[in-house]
């Protein structure tokens, strides 16, 4: 099956060079071998040219917030990919950079022998700049393939500033894309010639030892330790299966409850591409014995009813598709300002500026926030969960951000603290969804609320007291209370 044209973008003006040795898939975001549009497109091109397919999966050591936690998660995914590709004719080079700059030249060296290079289209963090730089270097075609969500990033011709407006757009435009899912196994049935990594490349850039990786010898942040949650496609599928069996049936009612949370917990694997939104959605469809031709299509713009699925499944899909993909499309529309205050709605910029000088009852430094040294038991527990587990409960993440705004000297300081803590500790940080959540706390994707409050103005207000009344928190506070050592 051909990948839809709406998902493939030529990133340079160089030609495909059929006289060369192989097609290269530069795996940088969709770090998986299943339900992967980019891998599918690369395999199609290799089959068309009658050439081997090579997969390069690199891991830099100097990306922002590089740490034992993030490296271990990626390396576990690499081990799964190595096992999956070992059963095929596809050559695989998992390269882990041992020192800053050591990987420089690797893509160019492989590119000189490549008919074409296929990579992942990802709208956030340092990846767009990295792909732009590669496009200028390579003398063969570089194509970026979008496998981020059910609705292609390039399909929308405008930005969306609320979930409601994006939901209406999806309900009018999404249906055809529900019949254009990636193949579950992009390499199955394709008779590609066997490929090998060029020996001169391996001599300079050897494959990583995935059986016993030496994190201690890498120049990354060793104070952010690895966590119990395992990376990789196998762990992702296990998590998805557990969610479908045990929690989807109560998702709408209980996903916000910290003591008995029904959330999927899939965001770390979605972020690193160890599982894709299409594979998750397909699993939900199959679990509910549903196919896309059963879309009701009405009411347009409502959270429930459009799909024609049970309420819990529709509630989950609204999070997976509407809210998650809203952030991706926002990053695509505003690549230089998705992480800046100036891209807040006009009401939020105005009201936060008007209340910037308001007296704060409590003020904390970034170090105090990081160490969970505030007066607020609920906030401290959420911060401990983030630092210790690499995750934070979805509802409490909203409260966490609102309180950082309230207890910081300026909105600018609050944003800096949120980005630093989230991106340093969260497995699902450095992601369009991360920036959606952080800036939602300051009014993005929201509307003005009344009455006007100190510090917040007309930005939505939240308190730990109302959270305690609304949620079941007893077990959560015991689990992440002050007895839990942070460092």
C-alpha positions in Angstrom: 0.0 0.0 0.0 1.3 3.4 -0.9 1.6 6.0 1.8 -0.9 8.9 1.2 0.7 11.9 -0.5 -0.5 14.2 2.3 2.0 12.5 4.6 5.1 12.7 2.5 7.1 15.9 2.0 10.2 16.3 -0.1 12.7 18.3 2.0 15.3 19.2 -0.6 15.7 19.5 -4.4 18.1 16.5 -4.9 16.9 13.6 -7.0 16.4 9.9 -6.2 19.6 8.2 -7.3 18.7 4.7 -8.4 22.3 3.8 -9.3 23.3 3.8 -5.6 23.4 1.0 -3.1 20.4 1.2 -0.8 17.5 3.2 0.5 18.1 4.7 4.0 15.5 5.1 6.7 16.7 7.7 9.2 14.6 6.8 12.2 14.4 9.8 14.6 10.9 10.0 15.9 8.8 7.0 14.9 11.1 4.6 16.7 9.3 1.4 15.9 9.0 -1.3 13.2 5.2 -1.6 13.2 2.4 0.7 11.9 5.0 3.2 10.7 4.3 5.2 7.6 7.9 6.3 7.2 9.3 2.8 7.3 6.5 1.7 5.0 7.4 4.5 2.5 11.1 3.6 2.7 10.3 -0.1 2.1 8.1 0.8 -0.9 10.8 2.9 -2.4 13.4 0.2 -1.9 11.1 -2.4 -3.5 10.5 -0.1 -6.4 14.2 0.4 -7.0 15.1 -3.2 -6.2 17.6 -2.1 -3.5 18.2 -3.1 0.1 16.7 -1.1 2.9 19.0 0.2 5.7 17.7 1.6 9.0 19.7 4.1 11.0 18.5 4.9 14.5 20.8 7.4 16.2 20.8 8.8 19.7 22.7 12.0 20.4 24.3 12.7 23.8 24.0 16.5 23.7 20.3 17.0 23.1 18.7 19.2 25.8 17.9 17.3 29.0 19.8 14.2 27.9 19.9 11.8 31.0 20.0 8.3 32.1 16.2 8.3 32.3 15.7 9.3 28.7 18.6 7.4 27.2 17.6 4.1 28.9 14.1 4.4 27.6 15.3 5.0 24.0 17.9 2.2 24.3 15.2 -0.3 25.4 13.3 0.6 22.3 16.4 0.1 20.1 16.8 -3.4 21.5 13.2 -4.2 20.5 13.9 -2.8 17.0 17.1 -4.8 16.6 15.2 -8.0 17.5 12.4 -7.2 15.1 14.7 -6.3 12.2 17.0 -9.3 12.7 14.3 -11.5 11.3 14.2 -9.5 8.0 16.6 -8.6 5.3 16.8 -5.0 6.6 20.2 -3.9 8.0 20.0 -1.9 11.2 22.5 0.5 12.8 21.6 1.6 16.3 24.2 4.4 16.9 24.7 5.9 20.4 26.9 8.9 20.4 29.7 8.5 23.0 30.8 12.2 23.0 29.3 15.4 21.7 29.9 15.7 18.0 31.1 12.1 17.6 28.1 11.3 15.3 28.8 14.2 13.0 29.2 13.0 9.5 27.4 9.6 9.9 24.2 10.6 8.0 26.3 12.2 5.3 28.5 9.1 4.9 25.5 6.9 4.5 23.8 9.5 2.3 26.6 9.3 -0.2 25.7 5.7 -0.9 21.9 6.1 -0.6 19.4 6.3 -3.4 17.3 8.4 -1.1 16.8 9.1 2.6 13.4 8.8 4.3 12.9 10.2 7.8 10.2 11.2 10.3 8.3 14.4 10.1 8.1 15.7 13.7 7.1 19.3 14.5 8.7 19.9 17.8 12.0 20.1 19.9 15.3 20.1 17.9 14.2 17.6 15.3 12.8 20.1 12.7 16.1 22.0 12.7 18.1 18.8 12.4 16.1 17.7 9.4 16.5 21.1 7.8 20.3 20.9 8.2 20.4 17.4 6.7 18.4 18.5 3.7 21.1 21.0 2.9 23.8 18.4 3.2 22.4 15.4 1.3 22.8 15.1 -2.5 20.0 12.6 -2.8 16.3 13.1 -2.1 15.3 13.5 1.5 11.6 12.8 2.2 10.0 13.4 5.6 6.9 11.3 6.4 4.2 12.2 8.9 3.0 9.4 11.0 2.1 11.5 14.1 -1.6 11.3 14.2 -4.8 10.2 12.4 -5.2 13.5 10.7 -2.2 14.5 8.6 -0.2 17.6 9.7 -0.3 19.1 6.2 -4.0 18.5 5.7 -5.1 21.6 7.6 -4.4 24.9 6.0 -4.9 27.0 9.2 -4.1 27.1 12.9 -6.5 26.1 15.6 -6.7 28.0 18.9 -9.2 25.9 20.8 -10.0 22.2 21.0 -13.6 23.0 20.1 -12.7 24.5 16.7 -10.3 21.7 16.0 -12.9 19.1 16.9 -15.4 20.7 14.5 -12.8 20.6 11.7 -11.9 17.0 12.4 -15.5 15.9 12.3 -15.8 17.4 8.9 -12.5 16.2 7.5 -11.2 13.2 9.4 -13.4 10.4 8.0 -11.4 9.6 4.7 -8.2 9.4 6.7 -9.7 6.6 8.9 -9.3 4.3 5.8 -5.6 5.2 5.3 -3.9 3.6 8.3 -0.3 2.3 8.0 0.3 -1.4 7.4 0.7 -3.2 10.7 4.0 -4.8 9.5 5.6 -2.6 6.8 8.2 -5.2 5.9 6.0 -8.2 5.7 5.7 -9.7 2.2 8.3 -7.4 0.6 11.1 -9.3 -1.1 13.9 -6.8 -0.6 17.6 -7.7 -1.3 19.6 -8.3 1.8 21.5 -5.2 3.0 24.6 -4.6 5.1 26.0 -1.5 6.8 29.1 -0.3 4.9 32.2 -1.6 6.8 33.9 1.8 6.7 30.9 3.4 8.3 30.8 0.7 11.1 34.5 1.2 11.8 34.0 4.9 12.5 30.5 4.7 14.0 30.1 1.3 15.5 26.7 -0.2 16.5 25.7 0.3 20.1 25.9 -2.6 22.5 22.2 -3.0 23.3 22.6 -6.0 25.5 24.6 -4.2 28.2 24.7 -0.4 27.4 27.1 1.7 29.5 25.1 4.7 30.5 27.7 5.7 33.1 30.3 6.3 30.5 28.2 8.8 28.5 28.3 12.6 29.0 24.7 12.9 30.0 22.9 13.9 33.2 23.3 11.0 35.6 21.3 12.7 38.4 18.1 12.0 36.6 18.0 8.3 37.1 16.3 5.6 35.0 12.8 4.6 36.1 10.9 1.3 36.4 8.8 2.0 33.2 10.5 0.2 30.3 10.7 1.7 26.8 10.2 -0.2 23.6 7.4 -1.6 21.4 6.9 -4.7 23.5 6.3 -2.7 26.7 4.1 -0.3 24.8 1.8 -3.1 23.5 1.6 -4.6 27.0 0.5 -1.3 28.4 -2.0 -0.9 25.7 -3.4 -4.3 26.3 -3.7 -3.8 30.0 -5.5 -0.5 29.4 -8.0 -2.1 27.0 -8.7 -5.0 29.3 -8.9 -3.3 32.7 -9.4 0.5 32.3 -11.1 1.5 29.1 -14.5 0.4 30.4 -14.4 3.1 33.1 -12.2 5.7 31.3 -14.8 8.5 31.0 -15.6 8.4 34.7 -12.4 7.5 36.4 -9.5 8.8 34.3 -9.1 11.9 36.5 -9.1 9.9 39.8 -5.5 9.6 41.2 -6.4 6.8 43.5 -7.8 4.5 40.9 -6.8 6.1 37.6 -8.2 4.8 34.4 -6.0 6.7 32.1 -4.1 4.8 29.4 -0.6 5.8 30.6 0.6 5.5 26.9 2.2 9.0 26.6 5.8 8.0 27.1 5.7 5.4 24.3 3.7 7.7 22.1 6.3 10.4 22.6 9.3 8.3 21.7 7.4 6.6 18.8 7.6 3.1 20.3 3.9 2.9 19.5 1.9 5.1 17.2 -1.6 6.7 17.4 -2.8 4.6 14.5 -1.9 1.3 16.3 -3.6 2.5 19.5 -6.7 3.6 17.6 -6.9 0.4 15.6 -6.6 -1.6 18.9 -9.5 0.4 20.3 -11.6 -0.2 17.2 -10.9 -3.9 17.3 -11.6 -4.1 21.1 -15.0 -2.5 20.4 -15.7 -4.6 17.3 -16.0 -1.4 15.3 -14.9 -0.3 11.8 -14.5 3.3 10.4 -17.4 2.8 8.0 -19.7 2.9 11.1 -18.8 6.5 11.9 -22.1 8.3 12.7 -20.8 11.7 11.7 -23.1 13.6 14.0 -23.3 15.6 16.1 -20.4 17.6 14.6 -18.2 19.2 17.3 -19.6 17.3 20.3 -17.2 15.2 22.4 -19.4 12.2 22.2 -21.5 10.6 19.5 -19.6 11.3 16.3 -17.7 8.0 16.2 -20.7 5.8 17.0 -18.6 4.0 19.7 -19.3 3.4 23.4 -18.9 6.5 25.6 -15.6 5.4 27.2 -14.0 4.7 23.8 -15.2 8.1 22.4 -13.9 9.8 25.5 -10.5 8.2 25.0 -10.4 9.0 21.3 -11.2 12.6 22.0 -8.0 12.7 24.1 -5.9 10.7 21.6 -7.1 12.5 18.5 -8.6 15.9 19.3 -6.4 17.0 22.2 -3.2 15.3 21.3 -3.3 16.3 17.6 -4.3 19.8 18.4 -0.8 20.3 20.0 0.9 18.8 16.9 -0.9 21.1 14.5 -0.2 24.1 16.7 3.6 23.3 16.7 3.4 22.8 12.9 1.7 26.2 12.5 4.0 28.1 14.9 7.4 26.4 14.8 9.3 29.3 16.3 6.9 30.3 19.1 4.9 27.2 20.3 7.0 27.4 23.5 6.7 31.2 24.1 4.4 33.4 26.0 3.8 35.7 23.1 1.8 32.9 21.4 -0.8 32.9 24.1 -4.3 34.2 23.1 -4.7 38.0 23.3 -6.9 37.8 26.4 -4.3 35.7 28.3 -1.4 38.0 27.3 -3.4 41.0 28.3 -4.7 39.8 31.6 -1.3 38.2 32.8 0.4 41.5 32.0 -2.2 43.5 33.9 -1.7 41.2 37.0 2.1 40.7 36.7 2.7 43.0 39.7 0.1 41.4 41.9 1.2 40.3 45.4 2.0 36.6 45.6 1.1 35.0 48.9 3.9 32.4 48.3 7.0 32.7 46.2 9.3 29.8 45.5 12.6 29.5 43.6 13.1 27.0 40.8 15.2 24.9 43.2 12.4 24.8 45.8 9.9 23.7 43.1 12.2 21.0 41.9 12.7 19.7 45.5 8.9 19.8 46.2 9.5 22.3 49.0 6.2 24.2 48.9 3.5 24.5 51.6 1.1 22.5 49.5 0.8 18.8 50.1 -1.0 18.0 46.9 1.5 19.9 44.7 4.5 18.4 46.5 3.1 14.9 45.9 2.6 15.6 42.1 6.2 16.9 41.9 7.6 13.8 43.7 5.7 11.6 41.3 7.3 13.4 38.4 10.8 13.2 39.7 10.6 9.6 41.0 8.6 7.9 38.2 9.0 10.1 35.2 5.2 10.6 35.0 2.6 12.8 36.6 -1.1 12.2 36.9 -3.0 13.9 34.1 -5.4 16.0 36.2 -2.7 16.9 38.8 -0.4 18.1 36.0 -2.9 20.9 35.4 -2.9 21.9 39.0 0.9 21.6 39.1 1.2 24.2 36.3 -1.4 26.6 37.7 0.3 26.7 41.1 3.7 27.3 39.5 2.2 30.4 37.8 0.7 31.5 41.1 3.9 31.1 43.1 6.4 32.5 40.6 7.4 36.2 40.5 6.4 36.5 36.8 4.6 34.5 34.1 8.0 34.3 32.3 9.6 32.7 35.4 6.7 30.3 35.7 7.0 29.1 32.1 10.7 28.6 32.4 10.2 26.5 35.6 7.5 24.4 34.0 9.5 23.7 30.9 12.6 22.8 32.8 10.9 20.5 35.3 8.7 18.8 32.8 11.3 18.3 30.1 14.0 17.2 32.5 12.0 14.6 34.4 8.9 13.5 32.3 9.3 10.6 30.0 6.7 12.3 27.8 8.3 15.7 27.9 9.8 17.7 25.0 6.6 16.9 23.1 3.8 18.9 21.5 1.5 17.6 24.2 3.9 18.9 26.9 3.8 22.4 25.5 0.0 22.2 25.1 -0.3 21.3 28.8 2.2 23.9 30.0 0.6 26.7 28.1 -2.9 25.6 28.7 -2.1 26.6 32.3 -1.6 30.1 31.1 -4.7 30.3 28.8 -3.7 28.6 25.5 -6.6 26.6 24.0 -8.9 28.2 26.6 -11.1 31.2 27.1 -11.4 34.0 29.6 -13.0 33.1 32.9 -14.5 35.2 35.6 -14.2 36.6 38.2 -10.8 38.3 37.9 -8.4 36.9 40.4 -5.0 38.0 41.7 -2.1 36.9 39.5 -4.4 34.9 37.1 -6.7 37.7 36.0 -9.2 36.0 33.7 -7.0 32.9 33.1 -8.7 29.8 34.5 -8.0 29.3 38.2 -7.5 26.0 40.1 -6.9 25.3 43.8 -5.6 22.3 45.7 -8.7 22.6 48.0 -11.2 22.2 45.2 -9.0 19.3 43.8 -9.2 17.5 47.2 -13.0 17.9 47.2 -13.3 16.7 43.6 -10.8 13.8 43.5 -10.0 10.7 45.6 -6.4 11.4 46.8 -5.8 9.5 50.0 -3.8 6.6 48.5 -2.0 9.0 46.1 -0.9 11.3 48.9 0.3 8.3 50.9 2.3 6.9 47.9 3.9 10.3 47.0 4.0 11.9 50.5 7.0 13.4 52.2 8.4 10.0 53.2 9.2 9.5 49.5 12.8 10.7 49.1 13.3 12.7 46.0 17.0 12.3 45.3 
